[in-house]
Amino acid sequence: MNIQGLQKLTLLDYPNHTACTIFLGGCDLCCPFCHNAPLIQPTSSGTITPSELFEFLKKRQGLLDGVCISGGEPLLHADLDTLLTEIRNMGYLIKLDTNGTHPDHLNSLLSKSLLDYVAMDIKNSPSKYAQTVGKASFNPAPITESIHILHSASISFEFRTTVVQEFHEISDFVQIGQWIQGASHYYIQSFVDRNGVPTSNLHPYDKETLLQYADTVRPYVKHVELRGI
């Protein structure tokens, strides 16, 4: 298990819960605006061992409600099931962050009752997915399948999009709304430029534009909000 980082306390990552966040290395996408770019192809096999992680979690039992599993893309790891089972056996709630490219693994974790909450990225409208995720050729069919899986799941979930001027326009949000229609929660997040972002000279939109995009999705999704703005 390639554990690249541990945020020992977060009040934001898991809605309505105190949690820690585990960052796993490796991702099958290369989004130009990724804010965790060092995790796409990490240079080390991990900075924290599983035994160190479980020692920390044991000490936090009764103090933290849950554990967020983020990345990178956690569903790349075949041994994720084992990690989540250990965390579940310690009494923690589990939230997964995913890009939706591995619907079979997502479905497997749900069938084993190893997830309590899923946050799935919707990078862009289907027609612009390839350029948005940094792949010359990308079939968004797995994203569609993951959307359907979450709609059928018995747990809470959210969809979210990080918005960048160079990649998003209002017509994309009509398509996104139609794609995730019936979801209970969708969050729009503004791109934040920082050191390490794979592509330079990318820009955020102003709040007024983001609110317009949120209004565009509202006919399709019950709760649409701006996050972190």
N, C-alpha and C positions, 0 to 999 in steps of 0.2 A: 504494500500500500504506500503510494507516493504522497506522503503528507508534507506539504510545502509550507504550511503556516497554521497558526492557531490564534484567533482573536478570543481572548479569555472572557470577555463580556460584551454583549451587544443588546441594546434595548430597541433596535430598529429592524434588524434582519428578520426576526420572527415575530409577526404581528401579535401584540397583546401578551408576549411572553419574554422573560429574561432568558438569554441563551448565550452560548459560545458559538463560534464559527470555525469550522475546519476547512482549510483550503487544500484541495487535491491537485496535483500537477497533471498536465496533459490536456490538450483540447484538439478536437478534429476540425475546428474552424479557426480562421485567422482574421477576425473582424478588425478593420483598420482603426477603429475607435476604442478597442479593448483597453480597459483600465487595469486588467490583470495580465498584461502581455507576457511578463516573465513566466507565467504558469503555462503558456501554450506549449512550449518545449523546454521544460526546466533542465538546467544543467546538472542538477544533483538528483539522487534517487530519493531524497527526502531530508527535511531538516528536523523532523520529530518522529520518533519511533512509535509504533502502536503501543508499546508498554508505557512509554512516557505519557501518551495521550490518555490511556485508561487510568493511570495513576492520578492525572489531573481531574478526570471526570469523577473518579471515586471521591476525591476531596470536595467536589462541588455538589455532590448529591444532597438534595434538600435546599440548595441555594439557587441552582439554575433549573428552569423548567425544561429547556430543550437544547438540542444540538442542531445547528445548521450545517449542512454539507454543501460546500460550494467548490469553485474551481477557477480556471479550467472547466472540464466537463466530467463530473463524477461518474456518470454512467459508462464511461470508457473502461472502468476498472471492473474486471470480472469478480474480484474479491470484495467488492463493495457490500455484497449481501452479508458476508461474514462480519465486516465492520459494523454494519447497522444492527445486526442481531446482537452483538456484544453491547452496543449502546442501548438498544431496547431493553435488554436484560438488566441494565442498571437503572431502569425506570424513567428514562428520558423520552420526551417527545422528539420527533425527528422531522426536520424540514429539509427538503432537497431543492437546490437551485440547478436548473438544467436548460440546455439549449434545444432540447426536444429531438435530437438526431438519433436517439436510440429507443424507439418506442417499445421494442420487445423487452429490454431490460427494465424500463419504467413499469411496464405492465406486470413483470415478474415481481418486482418489489411491492407493488400494490397488492398483488394476489397473496403475498406472504405477510401482509399487514405490517410492513416495515416503514411505512411513511405516514405522517400525520398532516403534512402540508407540502405542497409543491408550488414553486415559483418558476414559471417557464418563460423564457425570452421569446418574443416574436420580433425578429430582427427587422423585418420590413414586409411589404406586400410580396406575395408569391413571385410576381414577375421580376422583382428586383433583388431577390434573395441572394443570388450568386455573387453579385458585385458587393453586396452589403456584408457578406460573411467572408470575403476575401478568397473566393474559390472561382476559378474560371468557368467551371461547370458544376452546378449544384441542383439536384432534384429535390424540391421541397416536399415530396410525398411523405417522408418520415415525420416532418413537422405536422402535416395534416393528421397523420395517424396518432401522434402524441396528443394533439388537440382533442381528438375524438375519445381517446382513452381517458383523459382528465374529465371530459364532460360526463363520462359514464362512471367515474370513480365516486366512492362514498366519503371522500375526504375533502377538505377545503383546498382551494388552489387559486392562483392568480396568473394572469398573463401580464407582460410588461415589455415596453419598448424604450430603448435609449435613442433619443432623436438627435440627428446631426443634419445641419443645413445641406451638406454635400450629398446626402443620401435619401432624404425624406422630403415629401411634399404632400399637399392636402389629399390628393387622389389616392395616395398610399393608405391613408387612414380609412377611407371608404372601404378599400379591399381588406384591410386588417379587421375592421368591424364585421364585415360579412364572413370572414374566415373564422372568427372566434365567437360568432353570434350565439347568444344564450349564456355566455360566461357571466359570473357574478361580479368579478373584479378585474379591472384592467388599469394599469398604471403607466403613465407617460413620465419618463425620466429625461432630463436634459443632459446632453453630452457635456463633460467637464474635461477640458484640456489639462494634461499634466505630463510630467516627465515619464518617458517609457511608452507612451501611446504609439502604436506602430506607424501611423501616418501623421505627418505634421500638417499644419495649416488647415485643420478642421475647425468648424465653428458651431456653437450652440445657437438655437433660436431664442428670441426674447419671449418673455412670459405670455404676452398677448397672443403670439402665434401658437404657442403650445396650448393655450386655452381654446383656441379655435380648432386645433386638431382633436382635443378632448371632446368638444361639442360634436365633431364629425363622427366619433365612435359611439356616442351616447344612444343613438337609436337602436344599437345592436347589443349593448352591454349594460347591465343594471347599474353598476357603480364604476364610473370612470373618474380618475383623480390624477393630479400632478403630484409627483413624489420628489422630495428633496429640493423644492424650488421655492 
